[in-house]
C-alpha cells in the first residue's frame, strides 16, 4: 500500500509540473501575439489615416 501511494504522489507532482510549464509557455506566446497585434493595429491605423 505504501509503495503505491508514494508512486501516485510522484505522478501527481509530475503532472502538476507539466501543467505549470505548459501554462508558462502559453503565457509567453500570448504576450508575443498581443504585442504583434498591437503593432499591426498601429500600422493599419496609420495607413488608414493617410
Helices and strands as residue ranges (DSSP letters): H 2-49
